[in-house]
Amino acid sequence: MYLVYIPLLVYLIVVFLVPFFLRRDNGSDESYYLAGRSLGVRSSFLSLVATETSVATVLIFPAAGYNGKWNLLSLCIGYIVGRCMVALHYLPTIYRMTDTSIYKAIGSDGPSRTVLELSYLAAKYISSGVRFFMGGMALFGLFGGTIEFWILITALVAGVYSLSGGLKAVVVTDQLQGMILFLMGLVLLIILWPAGPLIEQGSPGVFTWKLDWFDGAHSIPLFIGGLVLSIGSHGADQDLLQRVISVRDLKGAQRSMILSGFGATIVIMIFVAVGALLRDWNGNLEPNQALLEYVKSSSVLLQSLFAVLVAAASMSTLDSALHSTGAVWKSLLGSKKSGRWFSFLSLLILTGSALAFIYFESHARNLLSLAMGSMNYINGGLIGIFTYFVFWKRSLSIYSMAAAILGGFAVTLLMNLYGIHWTFITVASSTIALMLVILTQRIGDKEPERRSF
Protein backbone atom coordinates (compact mmCIF):
# COMPACT_ATOMS: atom_id res chain seq x y z
CA MET A 1 0.00 0.00 0.00
CA TYR A 2 2.79 2.42 0.93
CA LEU A 3 4.45 1.84 -2.48
CA VAL A 4 1.98 4.34 -3.95
CA TYR A 5 3.79 7.14 -2.09
CA ILE A 6 7.32 6.33 -3.33
CA PRO A 7 7.29 8.18 -6.73
CA LEU A 8 5.67 11.21 -5.10
CA LEU A 9 8.20 11.18 -2.26
CA VAL A 10 11.10 10.90 -4.72
CA TYR A 11 9.74 13.82 -6.72
CA LEU A 12 9.32 16.01 -3.64
CA ILE A 13 12.88 15.25 -2.51
CA VAL A 14 14.30 16.05 -5.96
CA VAL A 15 12.63 19.46 -6.25
CA PHE A 16 13.45 20.16 -2.59
CA LEU A 17 17.17 19.72 -3.37
CA VAL A 18 17.23 21.72 -6.63
CA PRO A 19 18.46 25.05 -5.18
CA PHE A 20 21.37 23.36 -3.41
CA PHE A 21 22.88 22.47 -6.80
CA LEU A 22 22.53 25.95 -8.31
CA ARG A 23 25.08 28.71 -8.26
CA ARG A 24 24.24 31.36 -5.69
CA ASP A 25 22.87 34.60 -7.11
CA ASN A 26 24.40 37.98 -6.34
CA GLY A 27 21.48 39.05 -4.16
CA SER A 28 20.08 41.61 -6.62
CA ASP A 29 16.41 41.81 -7.52
CA GLU A 30 17.21 41.17 -11.18
CA SER A 31 19.09 38.01 -10.27
CA TYR A 32 16.33 36.78 -7.97
CA TYR A 33 13.27 37.68 -10.05
CA LEU A 34 14.69 37.48 -13.60
CA ALA A 35 17.54 34.96 -13.21
CA GLY A 36 20.01 37.70 -14.12
CA ARG A 37 18.45 37.75 -17.60
CA SER A 38 20.53 34.72 -18.47
CA LEU A 39 17.90 32.15 -19.51
CA GLY A 40 18.16 30.30 -22.80
CA VAL A 41 15.28 29.84 -25.22
CA ARG A 42 14.73 26.17 -24.36
CA SER A 43 14.63 26.79 -20.60
CA SER A 44 12.23 29.71 -20.96
CA PHE A 45 9.97 27.88 -23.42
CA LEU A 46 9.66 24.73 -21.29
CA SER A 47 9.10 26.79 -18.16
CA LEU A 48 6.32 28.75 -19.90
CA VAL A 49 4.47 25.63 -20.98
CA ALA A 50 4.77 24.05 -17.53
CA THR A 51 3.61 27.22 -15.79
CA GLU A 52 0.43 27.59 -17.80
CA THR A 53 -0.44 23.89 -17.33
CA SER A 54 -2.14 23.83 -13.95
CA VAL A 55 -4.17 21.15 -12.18
CA ALA A 56 -7.24 22.78 -13.72
CA THR A 57 -5.78 22.09 -17.18
CA VAL A 58 -5.21 18.42 -16.35
CA LEU A 59 -8.84 18.06 -15.28
CA ILE A 60 -10.66 20.44 -17.67
CA PHE A 61 -9.26 19.32 -21.02
CA PRO A 62 -9.89 15.59 -20.45
CA ALA A 63 -13.46 16.60 -19.58
CA ALA A 64 -13.68 18.47 -22.90
CA GLY A 65 -12.36 15.42 -24.75
CA TYR A 66 -14.83 13.21 -22.87
CA ASN A 67 -17.61 15.41 -24.29
CA GLY A 68 -16.14 15.16 -27.80
CA LYS A 69 -15.03 18.81 -28.04
CA TRP A 70 -12.23 18.42 -30.56
CA ASN A 71 -12.91 21.91 -31.86
CA LEU A 72 -10.72 23.18 -29.03
CA LEU A 73 -8.02 22.94 -31.68
CA SER A 74 -9.34 26.31 -32.92
CA LEU A 75 -8.66 27.76 -29.47
CA CYS A 76 -5.09 26.46 -29.66
CA ILE A 77 -4.58 27.99 -33.11
CA GLY A 78 -5.77 31.27 -31.61
CA TYR A 79 -3.21 30.84 -28.84
CA ILE A 80 -0.42 30.39 -31.40
CA VAL A 81 -1.41 33.41 -33.51
CA GLY A 82 -1.94 35.55 -30.40
CA ARG A 83 1.52 34.74 -29.05
CA CYS A 84 3.09 35.52 -32.41
CA MET A 85 1.41 38.94 -32.25
CA VAL A 86 2.64 39.50 -28.70
CA ALA A 87 6.19 38.41 -29.60
CA LEU A 88 6.38 40.72 -32.61
CA HIS A 89 4.48 43.80 -31.42
CA TYR A 90 4.22 43.83 -27.61
CA LEU A 91 7.35 42.10 -26.38
CA PRO A 92 9.97 44.55 -27.77
CA THR A 93 8.52 47.39 -25.70
CA ILE A 94 7.92 45.26 -22.60
CA TYR A 95 11.37 43.65 -22.77
CA ARG A 96 13.19 47.00 -22.91
CA MET A 97 11.13 48.79 -20.26
CA THR A 98 11.11 46.15 -17.52
CA ASP A 99 13.48 45.77 -14.60
CA THR A 100 11.53 43.44 -12.31
CA SER A 101 7.84 44.44 -12.65
CA ILE A 102 6.23 44.93 -16.06
CA TYR A 103 3.81 47.45 -14.53
CA LYS A 104 6.48 49.84 -13.29
CA ALA A 105 6.82 51.98 -16.41
CA ILE A 106 3.19 52.20 -17.48
CA GLY A 107 1.86 54.71 -14.94
CA SER A 108 2.89 58.35 -15.15
CA ASP A 109 2.66 58.66 -11.37
CA GLY A 110 2.51 56.49 -8.24
CA PRO A 111 -1.29 56.42 -7.81
CA SER A 112 -1.97 55.31 -11.39
CA ARG A 113 0.41 52.37 -11.11
CA THR A 114 -1.05 51.50 -7.70
CA VAL A 115 -4.51 51.02 -9.21
CA LEU A 116 -3.13 48.58 -11.77
CA GLU A 117 -0.88 46.63 -9.42
CA LEU A 118 -3.46 46.20 -6.65
CA SER A 119 -6.05 45.00 -9.17
CA TYR A 120 -3.57 42.48 -10.53
CA LEU A 121 -2.59 41.22 -7.08
CA ALA A 122 -6.19 40.68 -5.98
CA ALA A 123 -7.14 38.74 -9.12
CA LYS A 124 -3.93 36.68 -9.14
CA TYR A 125 -4.25 35.62 -5.49
CA ILE A 126 -7.81 34.43 -6.10
CA SER A 127 -7.22 32.63 -9.40
CA SER A 128 -3.95 31.00 -8.31
CA GLY A 129 -5.33 30.17 -4.88
CA VAL A 130 -8.22 28.15 -6.31
CA ARG A 131 -5.86 26.24 -8.64
CA PHE A 132 -3.60 25.51 -5.68
CA PHE A 133 -6.65 24.28 -3.78
CA MET A 134 -7.63 21.99 -6.67
CA GLY A 135 -4.20 20.36 -6.50
CA GLY A 136 -4.64 19.66 -2.80
CA MET A 137 -8.15 18.32 -3.44
CA ALA A 138 -6.87 15.96 -6.18
CA LEU A 139 -4.10 14.59 -3.92
CA PHE A 140 -6.66 14.16 -1.15
CA GLY A 141 -8.88 12.22 -3.56
CA LEU A 142 -6.00 9.90 -4.43
CA PHE A 143 -4.42 9.32 -1.01
CA GLY A 144 -6.90 10.48 1.62
CA GLY A 145 -5.78 12.45 4.66
CA THR A 146 -6.96 16.04 4.54
CA ILE A 147 -6.90 18.72 1.87
CA GLU A 148 -5.19 21.04 4.36
CA PHE A 149 -2.31 18.57 4.76
CA TRP A 150 -1.62 18.36 1.02
CA ILE A 151 -1.85 22.13 0.55
CA LEU A 152 0.66 22.72 3.34
CA ILE A 153 3.07 20.03 2.10
CA THR A 154 2.99 21.47 -1.42
CA ALA A 155 3.51 24.99 -0.06
CA LEU A 156 6.45 23.84 2.09
CA VAL A 157 8.35 22.15 -0.74
CA ALA A 158 7.58 24.82 -3.34
CA GLY A 159 8.49 27.51 -0.83
CA VAL A 160 11.90 25.97 -0.10
CA TYR A 161 13.12 25.73 -3.69
CA SER A 162 11.43 28.94 -4.87
CA LEU A 163 12.54 31.21 -2.06
CA SER A 164 16.08 29.89 -1.80
CA GLY A 165 16.88 29.54 -5.49
CA GLY A 166 14.84 32.36 -7.02
CA LEU A 167 13.63 32.21 -10.61
CA LYS A 168 16.59 30.03 -11.62
CA ALA A 169 15.37 27.25 -9.32
CA VAL A 170 11.79 27.76 -10.47
CA VAL A 171 12.77 27.42 -14.14
CA VAL A 172 14.78 24.24 -13.45
CA THR A 173 11.87 22.64 -11.61
CA ASP A 174 9.44 23.92 -14.26
CA GLN A 175 11.38 22.02 -16.91
CA LEU A 176 11.14 18.85 -14.81
CA GLN A 177 7.45 19.47 -14.20
CA GLY A 178 6.83 20.13 -17.88
CA MET A 179 8.42 16.84 -18.88
CA ILE A 180 6.32 15.02 -16.26
CA LEU A 181 3.12 16.58 -17.64
CA PHE A 182 4.00 15.66 -21.22
CA LEU A 183 5.18 12.12 -20.47
CA MET A 184 2.25 11.36 -18.17
CA GLY A 185 -0.15 12.42 -20.92
CA LEU A 186 1.59 10.04 -23.32
CA VAL A 187 1.48 7.23 -20.74
CA LEU A 188 -2.28 7.68 -20.36
CA LEU A 189 -2.74 7.65 -24.13
CA ILE A 190 -0.73 4.43 -24.44
CA ILE A 191 -2.65 2.71 -21.64
CA LEU A 192 -6.05 3.68 -23.06
CA TRP A 193 -5.17 3.06 -26.71
CA PRO A 194 -6.85 1.60 -28.69
CA ALA A 195 -9.98 1.77 -26.57
CA GLY A 196 -11.95 2.99 -29.55
CA PRO A 197 -12.15 5.75 -32.15
CA LEU A 198 -10.97 9.14 -30.92
CA ILE A 199 -13.77 10.90 -32.76
CA GLU A 200 -17.00 8.93 -32.61
CA GLN A 201 -19.69 9.15 -35.26
CA GLY A 202 -22.08 11.92 -34.35
CA SER A 203 -19.52 13.82 -32.28
CA PRO A 204 -18.81 17.46 -33.14
CA GLY A 205 -16.17 17.87 -35.83
CA VAL A 206 -12.74 19.36 -35.36
CA PHE A 207 -14.01 22.59 -36.96
CA THR A 208 -17.58 23.73 -36.37
CA TRP A 209 -19.00 26.85 -37.95
CA LYS A 210 -21.60 28.60 -35.85
CA LEU A 211 -21.98 32.08 -34.37
CA ASP A 212 -24.09 32.27 -31.23
CA TRP A 213 -23.62 34.72 -28.33
CA PHE A 214 -24.50 32.00 -25.85
CA ASP A 215 -22.53 29.17 -27.43
CA GLY A 216 -19.06 30.32 -28.41
CA ALA A 217 -17.57 26.81 -28.38
CA HIS A 218 -17.13 26.87 -32.15
CA SER A 219 -14.21 27.52 -34.43
CA ILE A 220 -14.38 31.27 -35.15
CA PRO A 221 -15.25 32.43 -31.58
CA LEU A 222 -12.71 30.02 -30.09
CA PHE A 223 -9.97 31.22 -32.44
CA ILE A 224 -10.61 34.93 -31.78
CA GLY A 225 -11.07 34.31 -28.04
CA GLY A 226 -7.80 32.38 -27.85
CA LEU A 227 -5.98 35.11 -29.77
CA VAL A 228 -7.20 37.95 -27.55
CA LEU A 229 -6.76 35.90 -24.38
CA SER A 230 -3.11 35.30 -25.30
CA ILE A 231 -2.51 39.04 -25.48
CA GLY A 232 -3.69 39.29 -21.86
CA SER A 233 -1.95 36.19 -20.50
CA HIS A 234 1.36 36.59 -22.40
CA GLY A 235 1.46 40.30 -23.11
CA ALA A 236 0.06 41.88 -19.94
CA ASP A 237 0.50 39.37 -17.09
CA GLN A 238 3.62 39.46 -14.93
CA ASP A 239 3.26 35.73 -14.20
CA LEU A 240 4.11 34.29 -17.62
CA LEU A 241 6.08 37.26 -18.94
CA GLN A 242 8.58 36.87 -16.10
CA ARG A 243 10.04 33.82 -17.86
CA VAL A 244 10.16 35.55 -21.23
CA ILE A 245 11.85 38.80 -20.23
CA SER A 246 14.45 36.73 -18.35
CA VAL A 247 15.86 35.42 -21.66
CA ARG A 248 19.27 36.88 -22.42
CA ASP A 249 18.25 38.75 -25.59
CA LEU A 250 15.07 39.97 -27.28
CA LYS A 251 15.22 37.61 -30.27
CA GLY A 252 15.52 34.63 -27.94
CA ALA A 253 12.60 35.94 -25.87
CA GLN A 254 10.47 36.21 -29.00
CA ARG A 255 11.31 32.65 -30.06
CA SER A 256 10.43 31.38 -26.59
CA MET A 257 7.07 33.15 -26.71
CA ILE A 258 6.16 31.77 -30.14
CA LEU A 259 7.31 28.21 -29.33
CA SER A 260 5.22 28.20 -26.15
CA GLY A 261 2.05 28.40 -28.26
CA PHE A 262 2.95 25.20 -30.07
CA GLY A 263 4.04 23.49 -26.83
CA ALA A 264 0.81 24.40 -25.05
CA THR A 265 -1.20 23.12 -28.02
CA ILE A 266 0.52 19.73 -27.89
CA VAL A 267 -0.14 19.36 -24.15
CA ILE A 268 -3.78 20.48 -24.44
CA MET A 269 -4.61 18.18 -27.34
CA ILE A 270 -2.93 15.20 -25.63
CA PHE A 271 -5.24 15.57 -22.63
CA VAL A 272 -8.26 16.16 -24.91
CA ALA A 273 -7.40 12.83 -26.58
CA VAL A 274 -7.11 11.17 -23.15
CA GLY A 275 -10.64 12.34 -22.36
CA ALA A 276 -11.97 11.03 -25.67
CA LEU A 277 -10.49 7.58 -24.98
CA LEU A 278 -11.89 7.64 -21.45
CA ARG A 279 -15.38 8.09 -22.88
CA ASP A 280 -15.01 4.83 -24.80
CA TRP A 281 -13.61 3.11 -21.69
CA ASN A 282 -16.67 4.13 -19.65
CA GLY A 283 -19.31 6.46 -21.00
CA ASN A 284 -21.08 6.83 -17.64
CA LEU A 285 -18.44 8.80 -15.77
CA GLU A 286 -18.84 12.35 -14.51
CA PRO A 287 -16.92 14.30 -17.22
CA ASN A 288 -15.21 16.69 -14.80
CA GLN A 289 -13.97 13.76 -12.70
CA ALA A 290 -13.52 11.16 -15.45
CA LEU A 291 -9.72 11.10 -15.41
CA LEU A 292 -9.49 11.09 -11.62
CA GLU A 293 -12.07 8.26 -11.37
CA TYR A 294 -10.18 6.21 -13.95
CA VAL A 295 -6.87 6.64 -12.13
CA LYS A 296 -8.38 5.70 -8.76
CA SER A 297 -9.66 2.45 -10.28
CA SER A 298 -6.31 1.62 -11.89
CA SER A 299 -3.04 0.12 -10.66
CA VAL A 300 -1.04 1.45 -7.75
CA LEU A 301 1.75 2.44 -10.13
CA LEU A 302 -0.55 4.62 -12.27
CA GLN A 303 -2.01 6.23 -9.14
CA SER A 304 1.46 7.10 -7.86
CA LEU A 305 2.57 8.53 -11.22
CA PHE A 306 -0.61 10.57 -11.51
CA ALA A 307 0.03 11.93 -8.01
CA VAL A 308 3.41 13.18 -9.24
CA LEU A 309 1.63 14.82 -12.18
CA VAL A 310 -0.82 16.60 -9.86
CA ALA A 311 1.95 17.71 -7.50
CA ALA A 312 4.03 19.02 -10.42
CA ALA A 313 1.10 21.00 -11.88
CA SER A 314 0.17 22.39 -8.46
CA MET A 315 3.72 23.46 -7.62
CA SER A 316 4.21 25.02 -11.04
CA THR A 317 1.15 27.20 -10.42
CA LEU A 318 2.32 28.14 -6.93
CA ASP A 319 5.97 28.94 -7.63
CA SER A 320 5.18 31.17 -10.59
CA ALA A 321 2.45 33.06 -8.75
CA LEU A 322 4.54 33.77 -5.65
CA HIS A 323 7.40 35.22 -7.74
CA SER A 324 5.18 37.33 -10.00
CA THR A 325 3.17 38.76 -7.10
CA GLY A 326 6.34 39.21 -5.03
CA ALA A 327 7.89 41.35 -7.77
CA VAL A 328 4.72 43.44 -8.00
CA TRP A 329 4.61 43.93 -4.21
CA LYS A 330 8.20 45.17 -4.23
CA SER A 331 7.42 47.60 -7.06
CA LEU A 332 4.26 48.76 -5.31
CA LEU A 333 5.83 49.40 -1.91
CA GLY A 334 9.22 50.56 -3.15
CA SER A 335 10.88 48.86 -0.20
CA LYS A 336 14.59 48.10 0.09
CA LYS A 337 13.84 44.70 1.57
CA SER A 338 15.00 41.71 -0.46
CA GLY A 339 12.82 40.10 -3.10
CA ARG A 340 12.69 36.90 -1.02
CA TRP A 341 10.82 38.73 1.73
CA PHE A 342 8.03 39.76 -0.67
CA SER A 343 7.86 36.31 -2.26
CA PHE A 344 7.54 34.79 1.20
CA LEU A 345 4.69 37.20 1.92
CA SER A 346 3.00 36.02 -1.29
CA LEU A 347 3.53 32.37 -0.33
CA LEU A 348 1.63 32.97 2.91
CA ILE A 349 -1.21 34.79 1.11
CA LEU A 350 -1.51 32.11 -1.62
CA THR A 351 -1.53 29.32 0.96
CA GLY A 352 -4.20 31.15 2.93
CA SER A 353 -6.23 31.64 -0.24
CA ALA A 354 -6.05 27.90 -1.07
CA LEU A 355 -7.07 26.96 2.47
CA ALA A 356 -9.99 29.41 2.33
CA PHE A 357 -11.40 27.62 -0.71
CA ILE A 358 -11.92 24.51 1.42
CA TYR A 359 -14.73 26.45 3.07
CA PHE A 360 -16.10 27.73 -0.25
CA GLU A 361 -16.04 24.23 -1.75
CA SER A 362 -18.22 22.99 1.09
CA HIS A 363 -20.59 25.93 1.37
CA ALA A 364 -20.64 27.80 -1.93
CA ARG A 365 -19.51 25.64 -4.82
CA ASN A 366 -20.46 28.23 -7.43
CA LEU A 367 -17.76 30.51 -6.06
CA LEU A 368 -15.08 28.08 -7.28
CA SER A 369 -15.90 28.67 -10.95
CA LEU A 370 -16.11 32.41 -10.27
CA ALA A 371 -12.69 32.34 -8.63
CA MET A 372 -11.22 30.31 -11.51
CA GLY A 373 -12.17 33.12 -13.84
CA SER A 374 -11.19 36.01 -11.57
CA MET A 375 -8.30 37.07 -13.82
CA ASN A 376 -10.83 37.39 -16.65
CA TYR A 377 -12.43 40.31 -14.79
CA ILE A 378 -9.31 42.43 -15.12
CA ASN A 379 -7.92 40.81 -18.27
CA GLY A 380 -9.81 43.17 -20.58
CA GLY A 381 -8.45 46.15 -18.67
CA LEU A 382 -4.89 44.81 -18.83
CA ILE A 383 -5.16 44.25 -22.59
CA GLY A 384 -6.50 47.78 -23.15
CA ILE A 385 -3.80 49.37 -20.98
CA PHE A 386 -0.87 47.49 -22.51
CA THR A 387 -2.15 47.88 -26.07
CA TYR A 388 -2.33 51.64 -25.65
CA PHE A 389 1.06 51.81 -23.96
CA VAL A 390 2.79 49.65 -26.58
CA PHE A 391 1.35 51.31 -29.69
CA TRP A 392 0.99 54.92 -28.49
CA LYS A 393 4.22 54.91 -26.42
CA ARG A 394 2.63 56.96 -23.64
CA SER A 395 2.37 56.24 -19.93
CA LEU A 396 -1.17 56.28 -18.53
CA SER A 397 -2.83 58.54 -16.00
CA ILE A 398 -4.70 57.26 -12.96
CA TYR A 399 -8.01 58.10 -14.69
CA SER A 400 -7.13 55.96 -17.70
CA MET A 401 -5.98 53.08 -15.51
CA ALA A 402 -9.16 53.16 -13.42
CA ALA A 403 -11.41 53.54 -16.47
CA ALA A 404 -9.83 50.54 -18.21
CA ILE A 405 -9.95 48.26 -15.16
CA LEU A 406 -13.48 49.25 -14.13
CA GLY A 407 -14.80 49.26 -17.69
CA GLY A 408 -13.39 45.81 -18.44
CA PHE A 409 -14.72 44.51 -15.13
CA ALA A 410 -18.21 45.94 -15.68
CA VAL A 411 -18.49 44.53 -19.21
CA THR A 412 -17.29 41.11 -18.06
CA LEU A 413 -19.71 41.06 -15.12
CA LEU A 414 -22.70 42.22 -17.16
CA MET A 415 -22.14 39.79 -20.03
CA ASN A 416 -21.56 36.92 -17.57
CA LEU A 417 -24.91 37.69 -15.92
CA TYR A 418 -26.60 37.35 -19.32
CA GLY A 419 -24.82 34.07 -20.02
CA ILE A 420 -22.69 35.33 -22.93
CA HIS A 421 -19.90 32.92 -23.85
CA TRP A 422 -16.42 33.83 -22.55
CA THR A 423 -14.97 34.18 -26.05
CA PHE A 424 -17.24 37.14 -26.82
CA ILE A 425 -16.73 38.59 -23.33
CA THR A 426 -12.94 38.62 -23.77
CA VAL A 427 -13.17 40.54 -27.05
CA ALA A 428 -15.81 42.97 -25.78
CA SER A 429 -14.12 43.77 -22.45
CA SER A 430 -10.70 44.40 -24.00
CA THR A 431 -12.19 46.56 -26.79
CA ILE A 432 -14.20 48.69 -24.35
CA ALA A 433 -11.16 49.04 -22.06
CA LEU A 434 -8.97 50.25 -24.94
CA MET A 435 -11.62 52.75 -26.08
CA LEU A 436 -11.93 54.11 -22.54
CA VAL A 437 -8.15 54.50 -22.27
CA ILE A 438 -7.98 56.44 -25.55
CA LEU A 439 -10.90 58.64 -24.53
CA THR A 440 -9.66 59.46 -21.03
CA GLN A 441 -6.11 60.09 -22.24
CA ARG A 442 -7.37 62.59 -24.81
CA ILE A 443 -9.59 64.53 -22.46
CA GLY A 444 -7.08 64.59 -19.62
CA ASP A 445 -5.90 67.97 -18.39
CA LYS A 446 -2.24 67.10 -18.84
CA GLU A 447 -0.81 65.20 -21.80
CA PRO A 448 1.15 62.17 -20.61
CA GLU A 449 4.89 62.30 -20.94
CA ARG A 450 6.34 60.55 -24.00
CA ARG A 451 8.80 57.78 -23.34
CA SER A 452 11.60 56.70 -25.60
CA PHE A 453 12.45 53.07 -26.19
Secondary structure, 3 states (H helix, E strand, C coil): CHHHHHHHHHHHHHHHHHHHHCCCCCCCHHHHHHHHHCECHHHHHHHHHHHHCCHHHHHHHHHHHHCCCCCHHHHHHHHHHHHHHHHHHHHHHHHHHCCCCCCCCCECCHHHHHHHHHHHHHHHHHHHHHHHHHHHHHHHHHHCCCHHHHHHHHHHHHHHHHHHHHHHHHHHHHHHHHHHHHHHHHHHHHHHCCCCCCCCCCCCCCCCCCCCCCCCCCHHHHHHHHHHHHHHHHHCCHHHHHHHCCECCHHHHHHHHHHHHHHHHHHHHHHHHHHHHHHHHCCCCCHHHHHHHHHHCCCHHHHHHHHHHHHHHHHHHHHHHHHHHHHHHHHHHCCCCCHHHHHHHHHHHHHHHHHHHHHHHHHCCHHHHHHHCCCHHHHHHHHHHHHHHHHHCECECHHHHHHHHHHHHHHHHHHHHCCCCHHHHHHHHHHHHHHHHHHHHHHCCCCCCECCC
